[in-house]
Amino acid sequence: MSVAGRLADSVTVPGWLLAPVTERDRERRRVIALCLPFAALAVVAGVYPLAEVARISVSTQTYDSVGFTLAAYETLLTDPYYRGVAVNTLWFAAATTVTAVGLAVPIAHALESYDLPASDLLVTLVSFPISLPGIVAAFMVLVLVGNSGLATSVVAAFSAASPLDLAFGTTTGGLFLAYLYSMIPRATLILRGAYAEVDDRPAEAAQSLGATPFQTFRYVTFPAIRPAITGALVLTFRTALAIFGTLLVIQSLVVWTLQISRELGPGFNLRVAGAMAMAYFVFAFAFTALALRYTEAEVGL
């Protein structure tokens, strides 16, 4: 008997899976059937490639996955350059996340709390940047505030400054603006859903008792949307960590994803690239798990 035949004989399929009798058995089979496509995709497109990346990161050979060494990880921990890249990644992602969510709160509030003219068009305009790749967002920033950008030229025409002195499209400020262009819509969509479920009566009661708009937001509205704000922070922070297309155009700051691309360029430092990819995965997974746990706790309050 072949190995495949012996393996098939050794696998015992539960009877409830082949011929379910109770409704619980039928429900369990439906759940398994629905999860099988995702499980197959996760193995083929997730588990296997990730395992190969991990194997490459500890290989002793550059072009062959053999042996075992932690030299690439030691490089990430001891080399000041890679530590600087990690610091740049974290502070820039945190700064853009806080700014994006801070701007998304009043946008979502205005879209859900007021009867704005052409509200459907406004929602479309706010959410449309999500469909654009990062390269397009970066190019739009250059068109707006680049050396010959529209805003740069207009300000230069009404001042004595040179367009080259005013332009900041290729600086960290331009990269910051391009990040916000992609992140604000994501945060806004999450917060809009939260605002739609907020009961307006407590806020109206607080205002009738003399509370200012800021006091009403701080003590009435904010506690109601706090879980959504936490969720928006989680989503936008992960988005900031993963952005890559924008960095291909505006390379004013070296962050983790851009450095991985550079490691795969001239010189082809595959082991360090693999170690960086694994570090990114572990950090993103741990952050997501902890953030979701905190979000669930927030929702339960």
C-alpha positions as CSV (number, residue, x, y, z in Angstrom):
1,M,0.0,0.0,0.0
2,S,1.3,3.5,-0.9
3,V,2.1,6.1,1.7
4,A,-1.0,8.1,0.6
5,G,-3.2,5.1,1.0
6,R,-1.9,4.3,4.5
7,L,-2.4,8.0,5.5
8,A,-6.0,7.9,4.2
9,D,-6.7,4.7,6.2
10,S,-5.2,6.3,9.3
11,V,-7.5,9.4,9.1
12,T,-10.8,8.8,10.9
13,V,-13.6,11.1,9.8
14,P,-16.2,11.8,12.5
15,G,-19.6,10.3,11.8
16,W,-21.4,13.6,12.5
17,L,-19.4,15.2,9.7
18,L,-20.4,12.6,7.0
19,A,-24.0,12.0,8.2
20,P,-25.1,14.7,10.8
21,V,-28.1,13.7,12.8
22,T,-28.8,16.7,15.1
23,E,-29.1,20.3,14.2
24,R,-25.9,21.0,16.2
25,D,-24.0,18.5,14.0
26,R,-25.4,20.1,10.8
27,E,-24.4,23.6,12.1
28,R,-20.9,22.4,12.9
29,R,-20.5,21.0,9.4
30,R,-21.8,24.2,7.8
31,V,-19.2,26.2,9.9
32,I,-16.4,23.8,8.7
33,A,-17.5,24.1,5.1
34,L,-17.6,27.9,5.3
35,C,-14.2,28.0,6.9
36,L,-12.4,25.6,4.6
37,P,-11.8,28.2,1.7
38,F,-10.3,30.7,4.2
39,A,-8.3,28.0,5.8
40,A,-6.9,26.9,2.5
41,L,-6.1,30.4,1.5
42,A,-4.5,31.1,4.9
43,V,-2.2,28.1,4.5
44,V,-1.3,28.8,0.8
45,A,-1.0,32.6,1.0
46,G,-0.1,33.1,4.6
47,V,1.3,30.2,6.7
48,Y,3.6,28.8,4.0
49,P,5.1,32.1,2.8
50,L,5.6,33.2,6.3
51,A,7.4,30.0,7.2
52,E,9.6,30.4,4.2
53,V,10.4,34.0,5.2
54,A,11.3,32.8,8.7
55,R,13.5,30.1,7.3
56,I,15.3,32.6,5.0
57,S,15.9,35.0,7.9
58,V,17.9,32.4,9.9
59,S,19.7,30.8,6.9
60,T,23.5,30.7,6.8
61,Q,23.5,31.1,3.1
62,T,22.2,34.1,1.1
63,Y,20.5,32.2,-1.7
64,D,19.7,28.9,-0.1
65,S,17.7,28.1,3.1
66,V,20.2,26.0,4.9
67,G,21.7,26.0,8.4
68,F,20.7,28.2,11.3
69,T,21.9,31.6,12.5
70,L,20.5,34.6,14.2
71,A,23.0,37.0,12.7
72,A,20.3,39.0,10.8
73,Y,18.3,39.5,14.0
74,E,21.4,40.5,15.8
75,T,22.1,43.1,13.1
76,L,18.6,44.6,13.6
77,L,19.1,44.8,17.4
78,T,22.7,46.1,17.4
79,D,23.1,48.2,14.3
80,P,22.2,51.9,15.1
81,Y,20.9,52.4,11.6
82,Y,18.2,49.8,11.9
83,R,17.2,51.0,15.4
84,G,16.8,54.4,13.9
85,V,14.6,53.1,11.2
86,A,12.4,51.4,13.8
87,V,12.2,54.6,15.8
88,N,11.3,56.6,12.7
89,T,8.6,54.0,11.9
90,L,7.0,54.1,15.3
91,W,7.0,57.9,15.9
92,F,5.8,58.7,12.4
93,A,3.0,56.1,12.5
94,A,1.9,57.3,15.9
95,A,2.0,61.0,14.9
96,T,0.0,60.4,11.7
97,T,-2.4,58.2,13.5
98,V,-3.2,60.6,16.3
99,T,-3.6,63.5,13.7
100,A,-5.8,61.4,11.4
101,V,-8.1,60.3,14.1
102,G,-8.2,63.8,15.6
103,L,-9.3,65.2,12.3
104,A,-11.7,62.4,11.6
105,V,-13.7,63.0,14.8
106,P,-15.1,66.4,13.8
107,I,-15.6,65.2,10.2
108,A,-17.6,62.2,11.3
109,H,-19.5,64.4,13.8
110,A,-20.5,66.9,11.1
111,L,-21.5,64.1,8.6
112,E,-23.8,62.4,11.1
113,S,-25.0,65.1,13.4
114,Y,-25.9,67.8,11.0
115,D,-28.2,67.9,7.9
116,L,-25.5,69.1,5.5
117,P,-26.3,70.0,1.9
118,A,-25.2,67.3,-0.6
119,S,-24.3,65.0,2.2
120,D,-24.1,61.9,-0.1
121,L,-21.5,63.7,-2.2
122,L,-19.6,64.8,0.8
123,V,-19.4,61.2,2.1
124,T,-18.3,60.0,-1.3
125,L,-15.5,62.7,-1.4
126,V,-14.4,61.8,2.1
127,S,-14.2,58.0,1.5
128,F,-12.9,58.1,-2.1
129,P,-9.2,58.4,-1.2
130,I,-9.4,54.8,0.2
131,S,-9.7,53.5,-3.3
132,L,-6.5,55.4,-4.5
133,P,-3.1,53.7,-4.2
134,G,-0.4,55.4,-2.2
135,I,1.6,56.3,-5.2
136,V,-1.3,58.4,-6.5
137,A,-1.7,60.1,-3.1
138,A,2.0,61.0,-3.1
139,F,1.8,62.3,-6.6
140,M,-1.2,64.5,-5.7
141,V,0.8,66.0,-2.8
142,L,3.7,66.8,-5.2
143,V,1.2,68.5,-7.6
144,L,-0.2,70.5,-4.7
145,V,2.9,71.5,-2.7
146,G,5.8,70.4,-4.8
147,N,8.4,72.7,-6.4
148,S,6.0,73.7,-9.1
149,G,2.8,72.8,-7.2
150,L,-0.4,74.7,-7.3
151,A,-0.4,75.9,-3.7
152,T,3.3,76.6,-3.9
153,S,2.9,78.7,-7.0
154,V,-0.1,80.6,-5.6
155,V,1.6,81.5,-2.3
156,A,4.8,82.5,-4.1
157,A,2.8,84.8,-6.5
158,F,1.5,86.7,-3.5
159,S,4.7,86.9,-1.6
160,A,8.4,87.6,-2.1
161,A,9.4,84.0,-1.4
162,S,10.7,81.6,-4.0
163,P,8.6,78.5,-4.9
164,L,11.6,76.4,-4.1
165,D,11.7,77.9,-0.6
166,L,8.0,77.3,0.0
167,A,7.7,73.7,-1.5
168,F,7.7,70.9,1.0
169,G,6.2,68.0,-1.1
170,T,9.4,66.0,-0.9
171,T,10.1,66.6,2.8
172,T,8.8,64.8,5.8
173,G,5.9,67.3,5.9
174,G,4.8,66.3,2.5
175,L,5.0,62.6,3.4
176,F,3.0,63.4,6.5
177,L,0.3,65.0,4.4
178,A,0.3,62.1,2.0
179,Y,-0.2,59.7,4.9
180,L,-3.1,61.7,6.2
181,Y,-4.7,61.6,2.8
182,S,-5.0,57.8,3.0
183,M,-5.7,57.5,6.7
184,I,-8.3,60.1,7.5
185,P,-11.0,58.4,5.4
186,R,-10.5,55.1,7.2
187,A,-10.9,56.6,10.6
188,T,-13.9,58.7,9.5
189,L,-15.8,55.6,8.2
190,I,-15.3,53.9,11.6
191,L,-16.4,56.9,13.6
192,R,-19.4,57.6,11.4
193,G,-20.8,54.2,12.3
194,A,-20.3,55.0,16.0
195,Y,-22.0,58.5,15.7
196,A,-24.9,56.9,13.9
197,E,-25.6,54.8,17.0
198,V,-25.2,57.6,19.6
199,D,-28.4,58.6,21.3
200,D,-28.9,62.4,20.9
201,R,-31.2,62.8,23.9
202,P,-28.4,62.9,26.6
203,A,-26.5,65.6,24.6
204,E,-29.6,67.6,24.1
205,A,-30.4,67.3,27.9
206,A,-26.8,68.4,28.8
207,Q,-27.1,71.5,26.5
208,S,-30.5,72.4,27.9
209,L,-28.9,72.4,31.4
210,G,-26.3,74.9,30.3
211,A,-23.4,72.7,29.2
212,T,-21.1,74.2,26.5
213,P,-20.6,72.2,23.3
214,F,-17.1,71.2,24.5
215,Q,-18.5,70.0,27.8
216,T,-21.2,68.1,26.1
217,F,-18.7,66.3,23.8
218,R,-16.3,65.6,26.7
219,Y,-18.8,64.2,29.2
220,V,-21.6,62.9,27.0
221,T,-20.5,62.2,23.4
222,F,-16.9,61.1,24.0
223,P,-17.7,58.2,26.4
224,A,-20.2,56.9,23.8
225,I,-17.8,56.9,20.9
226,R,-14.6,56.0,22.8
227,P,-14.6,52.4,21.7
228,A,-14.9,53.5,18.1
229,I,-12.0,56.0,18.6
230,T,-9.9,53.1,20.0
231,G,-10.8,51.0,16.9
232,A,-10.0,53.9,14.6
233,L,-6.6,54.3,16.3
234,V,-5.8,50.6,15.9
235,L,-6.8,50.6,12.2
236,T,-5.0,53.8,11.2
237,F,-1.9,52.8,13.1
238,R,-1.7,49.5,11.3
239,T,-2.3,51.4,8.0
240,A,0.6,53.7,8.8
241,L,2.9,50.8,9.5
242,A,2.0,49.1,6.2
243,I,2.0,52.1,3.8
244,F,4.6,51.5,1.0
245,G,3.4,53.1,-2.3
246,T,3.6,56.6,-0.9
247,L,7.2,56.0,0.3
248,L,8.2,55.0,-3.2
249,V,7.5,58.6,-4.4
250,I,8.3,60.6,-1.3
251,Q,11.4,59.0,0.3
252,S,12.0,61.7,2.8
253,L,11.9,59.4,5.8
254,V,13.2,55.8,5.9
255,V,10.7,53.6,7.7
256,W,10.5,49.8,8.0
257,T,8.6,49.0,4.8
258,L,10.9,51.2,2.7
259,Q,14.0,49.7,4.2
260,I,12.7,46.1,3.4
261,S,12.4,47.2,-0.2
262,R,15.9,48.6,-0.1
263,E,17.3,45.4,1.3
264,L,15.8,43.5,-1.6
265,G,17.3,46.0,-4.1
266,P,21.0,46.3,-5.0
267,G,23.0,44.0,-2.8
268,F,20.1,41.7,-2.2
269,N,20.4,41.3,1.6
270,L,17.8,38.6,1.7
271,R,18.4,37.5,5.3
272,V,18.1,40.9,6.8
273,A,15.0,41.6,4.7
274,G,13.5,38.3,6.0
275,A,14.3,39.2,9.6
276,M,12.7,42.7,9.1
277,A,9.6,41.1,7.6
278,M,9.3,38.7,10.6
279,A,9.9,41.5,13.1
280,Y,7.2,43.5,11.4
281,F,4.8,40.5,11.4
282,V,5.4,39.7,15.1
283,F,5.0,43.4,16.1
284,A,1.8,43.9,14.0
285,F,0.2,40.7,15.2
286,A,1.0,41.4,18.9
287,F,-0.2,45.0,18.6
288,T,-3.4,43.9,16.9
289,A,-4.1,41.2,19.5
290,L,-3.5,43.5,22.4
291,A,-5.5,46.4,20.8
292,L,-8.5,44.2,20.1
293,R,-8.5,42.9,23.6
294,Y,-8.4,46.5,24.9
295,T,-11.2,47.4,22.4
296,E,-13.4,44.6,23.6
297,A,-12.8,45.7,27.2
298,E,-13.8,49.2,26.2
299,V,-17.0,48.0,24.5
300,G,-17.9,46.0,27.6
301,L,-17.8,49.1,29.9
